[in-house]
Amino acid sequence: MSELFDAVDALVASRAPLPPPEERRRLRKAHGLTVEEVAAALKVRRATVSGWESGKTEPRPPERDAYARLLKQLAQLYPAPAGEAAPAREAVVPKTSTGTPAPAPEPRTLPASPASGAAATTASENPPPRPATTAPLAVSRPVRTPRPPSVSRHPGVKKAAPADAPVGGADPRFANGPLAVVDVEDGRVLAYCVGGLVLDVAAKSLPSLIDWTLKEAELGQSKLVGPGKDADPLLVLTEAACERYGLPVTLTEEERLAGRLPEGHKVIKQLARADWKLTKRGLGPWARIYRPAQGAERSCVQLCIPSWHALDARHWANAAQLPPAELARLLGTYAARVMTPRGSTAVTGLELMTAFHPPTRASEPDGTGKRHSEHNPGSLGKDPVDPAPCEVPDGHPLLKDLPRFHRRTPAEVLVEEAYDWARPLTDAECTKRFLVGIDVNMAFAAGANGLTVGLGAPTHVKNPVFDPKLPGSWLVDLSHVDLSHVKAGKEWAKLEAGLLPSPFTPSGERPTGPAWYATPTVAYAVELGYDVTPIEAYVRYENGRYLDAWYNRLRDAYVATMADLGVPADASPEEFLAAMDGYKSRDPHMVIVVSAIKATVKGGIGKLRERPRGEGWKPGRPWRALQRPTWRPDIRAAVISRTRINMHRKIIKHAAFTGQYPAAILSDCAVYASDGPSPLDFLPYRDGKPLPGGFRLGVSPGMVKHEGTQTVLWSEEVREKYGQELNLARYIKTGEITNKDDGE
């Protein structure tokens, strides 16, 4: 009979209501328990308990029964003071992008800070007085926006953060996630956070909004590595929020060109009176507002103002027009999987590199027990280094003594760029019906994976012996490499050289003499079976795989987001092509996240050689980007070199095995003539397995997807109209030609 009673007790306990999240935290602290102690007792992770106490997740059996028992016993020992529970509050119902009401999250009220004057308000006109108690207010668990039914997860995919998961839940300092979209509705200022949480804000000025964010909002994101820094909270200001805080809804043409408000603007004066400072970029679309750090404590808030074109439509599509709750979900997903945006996708891509390899770290304690700042091994350091003269673009200070209109030859300048190559179709290819384009997923990310790059300054060497493991720039003659007779793996292969691009130039033309190349390009000449004899080189003896963690983060973000869109990583070639068909219609928000992730890759690599951006720059004078230790054109060149070589290696493997050659290549897209309209009509799959070392269909970086299909008749018509030099890979996706110089 006692066993039956125990079973009944357990059944009742499994359905018993749990106290609200704030009460759970109060009970734990009242008994002097740490989150770690509770997690160990319940045999769960620390982050799990933090999620229960923040209201972002709820316990499930069997842990729920034990957790309920713990809370019940603690409640008997430490009963809540009378009148502690917060009154019910009116829910704010955000609108979806279609104009229909979305599930209403409960506004959460935060206690006021006398310093900021930003006391949170309740929804009622006459809120009851706050009880005289030190216990925190009970907070209802926010309602989450459900995932669209067409979006699913798939087994075998390495999981990144869920699309609707709050970030920072494991860190109580950032219990409300990395960011908030600040809007004004019916006279109330509301902060829409990730996970459906909405906070009331009573800040009446921009300085007080910054105070509220740092002292009360619990926004931010934990650092990615030990020596790094936590991400500053991000506030996204809607048009209504701009008006509320005295900012213009849009910038004038002069302000847009300057990228900021004028120094005399009243809001900038307000910030100055409150001892807040702006970075050199001023109060623009991505403003940073800070006070000088006190020890390890940072006081900095990032602003994003979409109506000032902070969210570039080329990468963020229509994100700037989304309702606040939807925009918070979209940006929150990007923050969870990549990092909190620090500016454009290009800026964020560069900042992500530094986040994984901060320039300094704390030393071991000295004799007095004090730690000091020291160089962090594997980083680029905190000071910029001069590149080699051959690595810099025209106008760099290292070239100031060159004649004004001097055009540097391949023997003077390193030109490692992506492919832009095309050739006429052969007679045999003209008998086929289709041209099929295949595109390499995240090609530049794949090129960065496992790549050894220089970390320090270059060393100039005369007549060096080539070392494929030594990153640098090499002056060498590769004109003797004959593509009609190359090694494809361990075997020598005879190929139609006239149907192949040269791997050594972006144009695909065979080099005619000595030229500068990055290490991966020269190493590929050796791989093809040819000797190389460099004339001189700039090599970097201090080196490492600086981009590996950066690649891993972006790869996981891309694969997980594609899985959200119904494209699994473990699909067969047929399943993959079917999943990719129409994937953009399944969740438009996640499609934007995918676009932003891809732009973060390309933009981050591009930022390594950022060019002058106005500001009165003149050739031969330094520009602002040169002051960054991350201004490293040699690293950019190495990544692009390896990306182009990766493409050429697959082309050689494919040609040696099938006798098929590409008709056009544009960066990471290759076009082949085919009897059928699908990549499976010409890619050599055997029993579901791809050609080793060749093209492979799939979602992971380095694998390929179907870019588009057009007819051979279409190709002949457009080339007759626009010229035989037209690169068909540029237009294979849609077949529409608006300007033959437009890129993808």
N, C-alpha and C positions, 0 to 999 in steps of 0.2 A: 504493500500500500504506500509506503514511504517513497518508493520509486515513482509511483503515479503522481504523488504530490509534487515531487521534484520536477517531474516533466511538465506538470501544469504551471508551476512557478516559472519555469524557464520559458514556457509559451507566452505567459503574461508579460514577462520581462522583455521578450523579443518585440512586442508591440507597444511597450510603454513609451510615452513621449519623452524625449530628451530635453533638458533645459536649453535655452537659447545659447548661441556660441559664446557671448560675452560672459554668461553665467558659468559656463564650463571653464573658461579661463580663470574667473574669480575663484571658483572652488579649488582649482589646482594650486593657485598661488596662495590661497588661504592656508593650505596644509603644507606649504613650503616645498612642493614638488616641482621638479623641472620637467620640461617637455621630454627630455631624454629619458627620465625615469619612468614617465607614463608610457612612452613608446616601448621601452624595454619590457615593462610589465605586461603589456598587451601584445608583444612580439610583432610590432609594426614599425615602420620608419618614422623618424622624427617629423618629416614633412607631412606625414599622414595626420599626426596629432595636431600639428599646426593648422592644417586644413580644416579639421573638425572645429577648432577653436576660432577660426576666422569666418566660419560659415560657408566656405567655398566648397567643401565636400561634406558628406554625411557618412557616419560609420555604417558598415554592413555586417550581417552575421558572418562568422561567429564573434568577431571582435565587438560588435555592437552590444551584445548581451553583457560582456565583461565590462565594457566602458560604462554602460548604464548602471551596472552594479556599483562601480567605483564612484560615479557621480551621486548616486543615491546615498551612499554611506557618507560622502563628504558633505552633502546637503544637510544630513542629520547633525553633523558636527558643527557646520558653519551655516546656519540658516540665513537667508537673505534678509537684510533690513527691510522693514515695512515700507511699502510705497516705492520700491526700487524699479519695478518694471516700467518701461516707457510706454506711453499711450499709443494706440494705433494711429498710423499716419496715412494721409491721403496718398495714393499711388500716383506717380507720374507716368503717363502712357505715351511713350515715344512713338513716332510714326515710322513706318518702314519706307523704303524707297518707292513703293507702289502707292503710298498714301494711306494704307490701312493701319489700324492700331496694332502695335506689337504687344507681346506679353509684357505686363507692367512691372518693372522692378520697383522695389520699395526704397524710397529715398532714405539714406542713412544719415543721421545727425551726429556730427562730431562736436565734442566740447569746445568751447571758445577759448582762445588765447588772448589774454589782455594785451599782449604786445602787438598782435596783428590786428585786433579789432574785427576779426573775421568770424564771429560767432555764427554757427550753423543755425538755420531756422527750421521750424517744423511747418507742416502743411496747413495747420489751422491758423485762423486769424488771432486767436487768443490762446496761445500755448500755455499749458499748466506750468506753474513754477517748478523748477528742478528741485527734487528732494535734497535735504541737507545730508548727504552721505558721500563717502569717498568711493563707494563702489561704482563701477562703470555702468552706463545705461545698457539695458538689454537691447539687442539689435536683431531684427528679423532677418532670416536668411534671404538674400536676394534671389529673385526669380531669374533663371537663365534662359536665354533664347535657344530653343531646340535646334539641333543640326537638321538641315533639310534631309528628307527621307531618301533622296537620290544619292547622297554622299555617304560613303561607307569606308570602313577601314578594312585592310586585308592582311592576312597572315604573311609572315616573312618580311615585312617592312620594318626597318629600324625606326622606332617611334620617336618623333620629336614631340614638342608640347602640343596637346590637342588644340584644335582651332578656336575653341571657346574657353580655354583654360586661363584663369588668372595667372599672372607671372609674379613671382616673388612670394607665393603663399608659404614657402618653406622659411622665409625670413620675416619675422613679425614686424620689422621696420618698414617693410614694403607690402603690408597685408592687402592693400587695395590695388596692387599691380603696378606696372611701369608708367602708366600714362592716364590722362583723363581728357575727354573732349568737353570743353566748357561752353555752355549754351545758356541762353536766357529764354524762359518760357513763362508767360503771364506775370512778368515782373520778378520772377525768382531766378537766381543764378544756380544752375545745376551742373555738376561734374559727372559725366558719364564715364565710368571705368570699365575695365574688362570684366567678363563674367556676368554682365547685366546689372552691376552695382551702380547706383546713382547717389551722389552725395549732395547735400544742400550746402551752398556757399553764401556767406554774407559779406564777403570782401567788397568794399565800395570803390577801390582804386587798384591799379595794377601793382603798386608796391605791397598793399595788404594782401592781394591775391598770391604774390610770391611768398610772403610770410606764412599764409595759410598752408600753402603747398608743402613748405619745408617743415612746419611745426605740427601740423594736424592731419594732413591728407594721407599719410602713410603710402606715398607713391615713390617708386624707384625700382631698381633692378640690381640684384646682387652681381658682383664682379664675376668674370668668367674664369679667372685664374688667380692663384694666391697673391702674387705681387700686384695685381691689377687694382682698379678703382671701381666702386659701385657706379652704375649708370645713374645720371641725374634724372629727376622726374621730368616728364614731358607734358606740357599743357598745350592742347590744340584749341585755338580760339576760333569759334564760329563768327560769322558776320555780326550776329546779335551781341556776342561777347565783346567784339571789337568796339561796337558802338557803346556798350555799357562802360567800358574802361577807357574811353576817350581816344581810341585808335581809329584811323580811317578804315573804311570797309575795303577800299581798293587804293592802290598807290597811284600817284600821278605818273605821267610818262618820265619826268625827270627823276622822281624817286625810284621808279622801276629800274631805270638805267643805272642809278647809283646803288641800287640794291638795299636801300635803307631810308628811314625817315631822316629829315635834317636834324642837326644837333640841337637846334633851338625848339624842337617840338615840346609841347607842354608835358606830355607823358614822360619824355626823357628827363625833363627837369624834375618831375615828381620822383622818379627813380633816384636821381642824384641827391635830392634832399633827404631821401630815406637811406642814403649811403649804399645804394646798389650801383653796380658798375655793369657796363656792356663790353663785350669783346670788340676787337677791331672791326668786325663786320657790322657793328652797330645794331640798331633796332630794325631788323629786316625780316624776311619771311621765316628764317630760322635763327632767331635771336637767342643769345645766351646771357642770362642775367645772374650776377654772382657778387659775392663778397670775398675778399682774399681769405684763403683757407687758414684756419686756426689749428695748427698741428695736423692731425689726420682728418679733422672734420671739414667737410666741404659744404658750402652754401651756394648752390647753383641750381637754376631751373632753366630748362630748354623750352622755348616757345616755338610752336608751329602755327603759321597763319595761312590756311589754305586759300583764302580769298586774295592773298598776295602772291599766289602761284608757288607756294611752298611745295605742293605735291604735283610734280611735273606730270602732265597728262600722258606723256609718252610712256611713262613707267607705272603711273598710278591710275591711269584711265580716268573714270569719273569719280574717284574717291572723294574729291573735294566737295562734291554735291550730295554726298550721302547724309542721311539723318545722323545725329550725334551718336546714338547707340550703335548703329551699324558701322560707323567710322571707327568707333572705339574697338569694336570686335576685330575689324580688319587690321588696324595698326597694332592692336594687342597681339594678334597672331604673328605678325611680322616680328614684333619685339620678342616674343617668346621663342621664336625659332631662329632668328638672326641676332638682333640686339635692338635696344631702344633706338629709333632713328636719331641721328645726330645732325642731319641736314639732308641734302639730296641723297639718292641711292649711291652715287659715287663717293660722296663724303663718308657715308656710313660704311661702305665697303672698305675704305682706307682705315677708318677708325676701328673696324673689326680686326684688322691685322694688328694694330697697336694694342687692342684689348687683350689679345692672346700673348703678345710679347711686349709688355710694358718696358720702357727704356731703363728703369731703375728698380731696385728691390732693396729691402732692408737687410743689412749685413748681420752677421753673427754678433752677439754682444761682445763689447770690448772688455778691457780689464775692470772698468767701472760698472759694467752691466748695461751700458748705453749702446743702442744700435744706430747705424749710420746708413745713409743712402749710398748704394753702390751700383755699378753697371750690372744689368740683368743679362746673363749669358743667353745667346740666341736671339737677342733683340737688335734693332738697328741703332741703339743708343739714343741719347738725348740731343746730340749735336749733328748737324748735317755734314756730309762728306762730299768732296768734289768728285764728280765722275771723270771718266776718261774723255779727252776731247772728241774722240770719234763717237761717243755715246750721246752727246748733247744735241738738241735741235738748233736750227739756225737762230741767230740772235742771242745765244747764250754768252755770258761774259767771257768764257774761255775762248771765244772766237772773235773777240772784239778787234783783234789786229788783222783779220782777214779783209781783203778789199770788199767794198760795200756790196757789189753785185756778184761776188764770187759764188759759183755753183759747185758745191763739193761733189767729188766723184765717189764711186763705190769704194775706192781705196782710201777715202778720207772720212767717210761717215758710215755708221752702222745702220742698216735699213732692215730691220726685222718687223715685217708687217704680215697681216693675214692675206690669204690668196684672193686675187681677182683675175681669173684666167678663163679663157674660153677658146675653142677651136671650131672649125667647120665640121659638120657631120660627114662621115665617110659614106660611100655608096651603100655599104652593107647596113649602116645605121639608118639610112634613109628608107630602107625597105621595112623597118620596124614601124609599129603604129604609134608608140608612146615615148615620151620623155618623162622619166620619174626622178623627182628630187628627194634625196635623203639628207637629213640635217642632224648634226651631232649635238646631243644634249649637253648643255653647259660646257661647251668645248674649252673655253679658257680656264674654267675651274678644273677640268680634267688635265689640262696642260700644266696647271700649278701643282697637281698632286704628286708628291714625292720628289719634286724638283729641288735640287741643291742650288741655292743662290748666294751671292756675296752678301756679307753683312757689314764689312768695313770698306776702307778706301782701296782703290786698285793699285797694283804694283806693275810698273812698265818693264817688260822683258823683251830682249832682242833674240831672234832666232830660237824661240822656245821649242821644246818637245811637247807635242800636244798631249794633254791629259784630259780625258773625257769627264773625269770627276772634279775638275777644277773650273769653277764658274768664272766667266770673264768674256772678253771680246778678243777675237783673233783675226789678224790680217793674213789671209791665206788664199791661194789660187785653187779654186775647185772647178775650173773650166774643163779639166780632163775627165771628170766623172761622166761616164757614158751610160745612160739609162737603158740602152738596148742590151746591156749585159751586166746584171747586178745580182747581188745575193738577196734572195727572198727567204729569210730564215737562214738555214744552214746550206741550202742548195742554191746554185747559180741558175738564174732564169734569163731567157731571151725574150725581150719585150719589143713592142713597136714604140721606139723612143719618140717618134713624131706625134704620137697620140697621148703623150704624158707631159705634164708640166714639170719644170725643174723644181726640185725641192728647195733650192737655194735662193730663189727670188720671189717676191710677192706676185710679180707679173707672170711667173712661170717660164720666163725666158732663160736660156742657158747663160751663165756668167761668161764673160769674155776675158777675164783677168783677175788679178788679186782684188779682194774685197774684204770688208769687215763682217764677221759673223759671230753670233753668240755660240756658246759652247754646244748646245744641243744640235745646231745645224752642222757644225764641223764633225761632231760625233756620229751623225747620221751618214756622212760621206764615208767614214771608216766602216760603219755597219754595212754599207752597200758593197764593201770589198775594195776600197781604194785607199792608197796612202795619201797622207797630207803632210805638208811641210810649211808650218807657219813662218811668216817673216818677222812678225812681232806680235805682242799681245799685251793686254792689260788684264791681269788676273787678280783674283781675290782669295788670298790664303785663309782669311777668316770667313767662313761660310757655314751654311746649315740649311735645313729644310724649313725655312721660315714660314712657308705658306701652308704647311700640312694641316694644322689645326683650323685655319681659316677655311681651307677646302672642306674638311670634314663637317664643319658647322653648316656651311652652305649646301653641301650635298645632302645632309640629313634634312635640312629645311625644305629643299626642293622635292626630295623623294616623298617625305611625309605629306606635303601639301598636294602633290599629285595623287597620293593615295586617298586623300580627302575628296579628290575629284573623281574617284573611281578608277584610277590607273595604278594597279598594283605593281610592285617591283618584281614579283615572282611569276608574272604572266608568261605564257607561251607567246611566240611571235604572232600567232593568229589572234590570241586573246588581247595582246597589247595593241595591235592595230584596231581591233574592234573597240577597245576601251578608249583609245584616243579619238575615235570618231565622235564628235560632238561633246567632248569633255568640257568645253568652255561654257556650255549651257547649263551645267549641273549646279554650279555655285559661283555666280559672278564675283563674289567677294574673294573667294579663294583663287580665282583666276587672276585677280589683281595682285594677290600676294605672290603668285608664281612669277608674274611679270616683274614685280619689284625685286624678287630674289635674283632673277637673271640679270636685271640691271645693276644690282649690287656687285655681281661678279665682274661684268664688263666695265662698269664705272670705276670700281676699285682698282682694277689693273690700269685703266687709263689715267687715273689720278697719280700714278707713280711717275708720270712724265707730264704733269699739268703745264700747259702753256700760259703765257701772259694773258690776263683778262682785263685789258684796258688799263685804267688807272694811270694814264699818261706814260705808259712804258715806251721806251725807245730801244732799238737793237743795240746790243752790247752792254745794256744795263741789267742788273738783277731784277727779278720780279718776286712777288711775295712767296710763291710756292717754294722757291729755292731755300727758304729758311727752315723748311721741314726736313727732319731726318728721313721721312718717308718719300722725299722726292728722289726716286731711284730709277732712272731710265734704264739702267742695266737689268733690273729685275723685270721690268715690263718687257724688255726685249727678249729675255730668256723665256718668259711665259709664252709670248707670241711665237717665238721660234719653235718651242716644243709643241705647241698646238698645231702649227703648220706641218711639222714633221710627223706628228701622230696621224694627221690626215693622209699624208703622202705614203706612210708605211702601210696603211690599210688599202690604199689604192693599188700599191705594188702587189700586195698579197692577193687582192681580188683579181688583178690583171693576170698574174702568173697562174692562177687556178682556173679562171673562167675565160680568159681571152677578151674580157670586156674592159673598156677604158672610159673614163669620164669625158663628157662633152663640154662641161663647164664646172667651175668651182668658184664659189664666192664665200670666203671666210670658212664657215663650218658647214656649208651646203654643197653637195656634189650632185650632178645630174647625169643620168645614164639613159641610153636608149634601151627600150624594152619591148617585148612582144605583148606584155600585159600592163595594166595600169597600177599594179601594186608592187611595193618593194620586194615582196616574196616571188615576183615573177622573174627577178634577175639575181637576187641574193642567194648564194649557194648554201641553203640549209639542207642537212642530211639527217633524217630521223629527229628533226627538231633542234639539231645542234648546228651552230654557225661555223663558218670557216675559221679556224684558229688564227688569231691575229688580224682578221678581216672585220668587215662591218657586221654589227650585231644589233638586232632590234630590241629595244628595251628602254626603260625610263631613267636608268642610272646615268650619271655624267660619263661621257665617252661613248655611250651607246647611241644608236641612231633612231630617229622617228621618220615617218613619212612627211615630207615637206609639201609636196604637191605633184600633180600630174597634168601634163598638157600633151597634145598630139604633135607628132613630127611635122604635120602640115602646118600647125600653128607656128612652129619654130622657123620654118622656111618663109612664112608670110611676114613675121615680124622682123626677121633679118633682112629680107628684101626691102622692107620699108625703112628700117632704122640703121642698117649696116651690118655687115658680116661680123664685125667686132663686138656686137651686142652680147653681153653676158647673160645667157638664158637662166642661170641660177638665180639671178636677181628677181626674176618675174615668174618663176615656175610655180609659186604658191597660188597666185590668182590668175595669171595670164594677162593681167592688165598692165599696160605700160603708159605711165604718165610722164615720167622724166627718166631717161635712161641713166642719169647720174644719181638717182635716189637709191639709198641703201635700204637694207631690211630694217 
